[in-house]
């Protein structure tokens, strides 16, 4: 790509990619026109769908890679913070019963370039489309989109390195989620960056958890809890427990009490969120009264717990939902612009 160019072009291009990203190569004003033309296919994907919700504070993209793989990314603006939720795989092999991503199975791992590009696309978008009340740059990155990040660990690790060493984000502003892929949790523990580890439990005993998260048959709760405890001991970073509340499934007082016991042992913070329903699953979110009861039991039992926002329900913002709509649903979506 840079053949025949002076050596300093590499530094110029690196700054455009990692420091001041732009949506189109034509905006790279200090590069000669011929090079900008060669860089016209700047991103490793096309924008197939772009949607906005929550008065412009949430933006979701469905990207399409050259091989047809689908990639979903969500940008969420908050006062003083802009968080981008990125995918680590096209599809997912974990098969969680309530998750839209798993309903179409696994396509492939995403590359470190494809993961980093999701963050930088959001960064470039923010430079020209500031979300109401939020900064003009990405402040936080969460690996909570499509896929199981720790099943794609070598590429996720390289993405973390790029975001920390090339982009300049703090490790403490990065969150890696897992449904309990214990080998990846062990690998993350051995690495030098104190990112936040978020463990999606959804069930506080092995019988219920295995019915929701099939990986629990391979790595049961005791193994997941031990790996989470070791991560906290090695890094000093408090582990986050993610819990999706599903009506009549995991919102009972008994599950709340069992979850509180796990959270106390790990000194973890619990994030509960109502299920964002998907058209291919009969499961529905817990009722407000049950959510309030669940949180009250957790807090009375000594667990630190908060309720997370359910963002973008009107634009299929839960991971995998746009893909479901595009491939098998009946709700039309707004077609966005292509970059190629």
C-alpha positions as CSV (number, residue, x, y, z in Angstrom):
1,X,0.0,0.0,0.0
2,X,2.9,2.4,0.8
3,X,5.3,1.1,-1.8
4,X,7.2,4.0,-3.4
5,X,6.2,6.4,-0.6
6,X,8.7,8.1,1.8
7,X,9.1,6.4,5.1
8,X,7.4,9.2,7.0
9,X,4.1,8.3,5.3
10,X,3.8,5.3,7.6
11,X,3.8,7.6,10.7
12,X,1.2,9.9,9.0
13,X,-1.0,7.0,8.2
14,X,-0.7,5.6,11.7
15,X,-1.8,8.9,13.1
16,X,-4.9,8.9,10.8
17,X,-5.7,5.3,11.8
18,X,-5.1,5.5,15.6
19,X,-5.1,9.2,16.7
20,X,-7.4,11.2,14.4
21,X,-9.4,8.6,12.5
22,X,-11.7,9.8,9.7
23,X,-14.6,8.0,8.0
24,X,-13.1,8.3,4.5
25,X,-9.5,8.3,3.2
26,X,-10.3,11.5,1.2
27,X,-10.2,13.4,4.5
28,X,-6.5,12.5,5.1
29,X,-5.5,15.9,3.9
30,X,-1.7,15.6,4.4
31,X,-1.5,12.5,2.1
32,X,-1.1,12.9,-1.6
33,X,-4.2,12.4,-3.8
34,X,-2.9,9.2,-5.4
35,X,-2.3,7.5,-2.0
36,X,-5.7,8.6,-0.8
37,X,-7.2,6.9,-3.8
38,X,-5.3,3.7,-3.0
39,X,-6.6,3.9,0.5
40,X,-10.2,4.3,-0.7
41,X,-11.2,0.9,0.9
42,X,-10.2,2.2,4.3
43,X,-12.3,0.0,6.5
44,X,-12.3,-3.9,6.5
45,X,-16.1,-3.8,6.1
46,X,-19.0,-2.0,4.5
47,X,-21.7,-0.3,6.5
48,X,-24.9,-2.3,5.7
49,X,-27.2,-0.7,8.4
50,X,-26.9,2.4,10.6
51,X,-29.6,3.1,13.2
52,X,-30.0,5.7,15.9
53,X,-32.2,5.7,19.0
54,X,-32.5,7.2,22.5
55,X,-32.7,10.8,21.1
56,X,-29.5,10.2,19.2
57,X,-27.5,8.9,22.2
58,X,-27.3,5.3,20.8
59,X,-26.1,4.4,17.4
60,X,-25.9,0.8,16.0
61,X,-24.1,-0.5,12.9
62,X,-24.3,-3.7,11.1
63,X,-21.0,-4.0,9.2
64,X,-20.4,-6.6,6.4
65,X,-17.0,-7.9,5.8
66,X,-15.8,-8.8,2.3
67,X,-16.4,-12.5,2.9
68,X,-20.0,-11.8,4.0
69,X,-19.5,-12.1,7.7
70,X,-21.7,-9.8,9.8
71,X,-20.3,-7.6,12.5
72,X,-22.4,-5.6,15.0
73,X,-21.2,-2.5,16.9
74,X,-23.1,-0.2,19.3
75,X,-22.0,3.3,20.3
76,X,-23.6,4.7,23.5
77,X,-23.3,8.2,24.7
78,X,-23.6,9.2,28.4
79,X,-22.7,12.4,30.3
80,X,-18.9,12.6,30.2
81,X,-18.5,9.2,28.6
82,X,-18.8,7.5,25.2
83,X,-18.8,3.7,25.2
84,X,-18.5,1.5,22.1
85,X,-19.6,-2.2,22.4
86,X,-17.7,-4.3,19.9
87,X,-18.0,-7.8,18.5
88,X,-15.2,-10.4,18.7
89,X,-16.7,-13.0,16.5
90,X,-19.1,-13.2,13.6
91,X,-21.8,-15.3,15.3
92,X,-21.2,-17.3,18.4
93,X,-20.7,-21.0,19.2
94,X,-21.7,-20.7,22.9
95,X,-25.4,-21.4,22.2
96,X,-26.9,-19.4,25.1
97,X,-30.6,-19.9,24.8
98,X,-31.7,-16.3,25.2
99,X,-29.1,-14.7,22.9
100,X,-29.9,-13.6,19.4
101,X,-26.3,-14.1,18.2
102,X,-26.3,-17.8,19.0
103,X,-29.5,-18.4,17.1
104,X,-27.6,-18.2,13.8
105,X,-24.5,-20.1,15.0
106,X,-20.8,-19.4,14.5
107,X,-19.3,-18.0,11.3
108,X,-15.7,-17.2,12.2
109,X,-13.4,-15.3,14.5
110,X,-12.8,-11.6,13.9
111,X,-9.3,-10.4,13.3
112,X,-7.6,-7.9,15.6
113,X,-7.9,-5.4,12.7
114,X,-11.6,-5.9,12.4
115,X,-12.1,-5.4,16.2
116,X,-9.9,-2.4,16.3
117,X,-11.6,-1.0,13.3
118,X,-15.0,-1.0,15.1
119,X,-13.5,1.2,17.8
120,X,-11.9,3.5,15.3
121,X,-15.0,3.8,13.2
122,X,-16.9,4.9,16.3
123,X,-14.1,7.3,17.1
124,X,-14.2,8.8,13.5
125,X,-18.0,9.0,13.7
126,X,-17.9,10.9,17.0
127,X,-15.5,13.5,15.5
128,X,-18.2,14.6,13.1
129,X,-21.4,13.4,14.8
130,X,-21.1,14.1,18.5
131,X,-23.8,12.4,20.6
132,X,-25.9,14.6,22.8
133,X,-24.1,15.3,26.1
134,X,-21.2,13.0,25.5
135,X,-17.5,13.5,24.6
136,X,-16.3,13.7,21.0
137,X,-14.2,10.6,21.4
138,X,-14.5,7.1,22.6
139,X,-13.7,6.8,26.3
140,X,-14.6,3.2,27.0
141,X,-14.6,-0.1,25.1
142,X,-16.6,-3.2,26.1
143,X,-16.1,-6.6,24.3
144,X,-19.8,-7.5,24.8
145,X,-21.1,-7.6,21.3
146,X,-21.4,-10.8,19.2
147,X,-19.2,-13.7,20.1
148,X,-17.3,-15.0,23.1
149,X,-14.2,-12.9,23.3
150,X,-12.1,-15.3,25.3
151,X,-12.7,-18.1,22.8
152,X,-10.8,-15.8,20.3
153,X,-8.2,-14.8,22.8
154,X,-5.0,-14.3,20.8
155,X,-6.8,-11.8,18.5
156,X,-8.6,-10.1,21.4
157,X,-5.2,-9.8,23.2
158,X,-3.7,-8.1,20.2
159,X,-6.7,-5.7,20.0
160,X,-6.2,-4.8,23.7
161,X,-2.6,-4.1,22.9
162,X,-3.4,-1.8,20.0
163,X,-6.1,0.1,22.0
164,X,-3.7,0.6,24.9
165,X,-0.4,1.1,23.2
166,X,-1.4,2.6,19.8
167,X,-4.7,4.4,20.5
168,X,-3.8,5.4,24.1
169,X,-6.8,4.2,25.9
170,X,-6.4,3.2,29.6
171,X,-6.6,-0.5,30.4
172,X,-9.1,0.4,33.1
173,X,-11.5,1.8,30.4
174,X,-11.6,-1.6,28.7
175,X,-14.0,-4.4,29.6
176,X,-13.7,-8.0,28.4
177,X,-16.8,-10.2,28.9
178,X,-17.1,-13.9,29.0
179,X,-19.8,-16.5,29.7
180,X,-17.2,-18.5,31.7
181,X,-14.6,-19.6,29.2
182,X,-12.1,-20.6,31.9
183,X,-9.0,-21.1,29.8
184,X,-9.4,-17.6,28.4
185,X,-10.0,-16.2,31.9
186,X,-6.7,-17.8,32.9
187,X,-4.9,-16.3,29.9
188,X,-6.3,-12.8,30.7
189,X,-5.1,-13.2,34.3
190,X,-1.5,-13.8,33.1
191,X,-1.5,-10.7,30.8
192,X,-0.1,-7.3,32.0
193,X,-3.1,-5.1,31.4
194,X,-5.6,-4.5,34.3
195,X,-8.8,-4.5,32.2
196,X,-12.2,-5.2,33.7
197,X,-13.4,-8.8,33.6
198,X,-17.1,-9.1,33.2
199,X,-18.5,-12.6,33.8
200,X,-22.0,-13.3,32.5
201,X,-23.6,-15.8,34.9
202,X,-27.4,-15.7,34.4
203,X,-27.8,-18.6,36.7
204,X,-26.5,-19.1,40.3
205,X,-26.6,-22.9,40.4
206,X,-25.3,-25.4,37.8
207,X,-28.7,-26.8,36.9
208,X,-30.2,-23.5,35.9
209,X,-27.0,-22.1,34.4
210,X,-26.5,-25.1,32.2
211,X,-30.0,-24.7,30.8
212,X,-29.2,-21.1,29.8
213,X,-25.4,-21.3,29.1
214,X,-24.5,-24.7,27.7
215,X,-20.8,-24.0,28.3
216,X,-21.5,-24.5,32.0
217,X,-21.5,-28.3,31.4
218,X,-17.8,-27.9,30.5
219,X,-16.8,-25.2,33.0
220,X,-19.3,-25.3,35.9
221,X,-19.9,-22.5,38.3
222,X,-17.2,-23.6,40.8
223,X,-14.5,-23.4,38.1
224,X,-15.7,-20.1,36.8
225,X,-15.8,-18.6,40.3
226,X,-12.3,-19.9,41.0
227,X,-10.9,-18.3,37.8
228,X,-12.7,-15.0,38.6
229,X,-11.3,-15.0,42.1
230,X,-7.8,-15.6,40.8
231,X,-8.2,-12.7,38.3
232,X,-9.1,-10.3,41.2
233,X,-6.2,-11.6,43.3
234,X,-3.7,-11.1,40.4
235,X,-4.9,-7.7,39.2
236,X,-6.7,-6.0,42.0
237,X,-9.5,-5.3,39.6
238,X,-13.0,-6.0,40.9
239,X,-14.8,-8.5,38.7
240,X,-18.2,-7.6,37.3
241,X,-21.0,-10.1,37.3
242,X,-23.5,-9.7,34.4
243,X,-27.1,-11.0,34.9
244,X,-29.8,-10.8,32.3
245,X,-33.2,-11.0,34.0
246,X,-35.7,-13.3,32.3
247,X,-39.3,-13.5,33.4
248,X,-40.0,-16.7,35.4
249,X,-36.5,-18.1,34.6
250,X,-33.8,-16.5,36.7
251,X,-35.6,-13.7,38.6
252,X,-36.7,-15.6,41.7
253,X,-35.7,-14.7,45.3
254,X,-33.8,-18.0,45.5
255,X,-31.6,-17.1,42.6
256,X,-31.0,-13.6,44.0
257,X,-29.9,-15.0,47.3
258,X,-27.5,-17.5,45.6
259,X,-26.1,-14.8,43.4
260,X,-25.5,-12.5,46.3
261,X,-23.5,-15.2,48.0
262,X,-21.3,-15.6,44.9
263,X,-20.9,-11.8,44.6
264,X,-19.9,-11.5,48.3
265,X,-17.2,-14.2,48.0
266,X,-15.8,-12.6,44.9
267,X,-16.3,-9.0,46.2
268,X,-17.8,-8.5,42.8
269,X,-20.2,-5.9,41.5
270,X,-23.4,-7.2,40.0
271,X,-25.0,-5.6,36.9
272,X,-28.5,-6.7,36.2
273,X,-30.3,-5.9,33.0
274,X,-33.7,-6.8,31.7
275,X,-33.6,-9.2,28.7
276,X,-33.7,-7.4,25.4
277,X,-36.1,-9.8,23.6
278,X,-35.3,-11.4,20.3
279,X,-37.9,-12.5,17.7
280,X,-36.6,-16.1,17.6
281,X,-37.0,-16.8,21.4
282,X,-40.1,-17.0,23.6
283,X,-38.2,-15.6,26.6
284,X,-39.3,-12.2,27.8
285,X,-37.8,-9.6,30.2
286,X,-38.7,-9.7,33.9
287,X,-41.5,-7.5,35.1
288,X,-40.6,-4.3,36.8
289,X,-41.8,-5.5,40.2
290,X,-39.6,-8.6,39.9
291,X,-36.6,-6.6,38.9
292,X,-37.1,-4.3,41.9
293,X,-37.5,-7.4,44.2
294,X,-34.4,-9.1,42.8
295,X,-32.2,-6.0,43.3
296,X,-33.6,-5.4,46.8
297,X,-32.7,-9.0,47.8
298,X,-29.2,-8.7,46.4
299,X,-28.6,-5.5,48.4
300,X,-30.1,-6.7,51.6
301,X,-27.8,-9.7,51.3
302,X,-24.8,-7.5,51.1
303,X,-24.1,-7.6,47.3
304,X,-23.1,-4.4,45.5
305,X,-25.7,-4.3,42.6
306,X,-27.0,-1.8,40.0
307,X,-29.4,-2.0,37.2
308,X,-28.0,-1.3,33.7
309,X,-29.9,0.7,31.1
310,X,-31.6,-1.2,28.3
311,X,-30.5,0.9,25.4
312,X,-31.9,1.0,21.9
313,X,-34.8,-1.5,22.1
314,X,-36.4,0.1,19.1
315,X,-33.3,-0.5,16.9
316,X,-32.5,-4.1,17.9
317,X,-29.5,-2.9,19.9
318,X,-28.9,-6.2,21.8
319,X,-26.1,-8.2,20.2
320,X,-27.1,-10.2,17.2
321,X,-30.5,-8.7,16.8
322,X,-29.9,-6.7,13.6
323,X,-28.4,-9.9,12.1
324,X,-31.5,-11.8,13.1
325,X,-33.8,-9.2,11.5
326,X,-31.8,-9.0,8.3
327,X,-31.6,-12.8,7.8
328,X,-34.7,-14.1,9.4
329,X,-37.0,-11.4,10.8
330,X,-39.8,-9.4,9.4
331,X,-39.0,-5.9,10.6
332,X,-37.5,-3.6,8.0
333,X,-34.3,-1.7,8.8
334,X,-32.9,1.5,7.5
335,X,-30.1,1.0,5.1
336,X,-27.0,3.1,5.8
337,X,-24.2,4.4,3.7
338,X,-21.4,2.2,2.2
339,X,-17.9,3.3,2.5
340,X,-16.7,1.5,-0.6
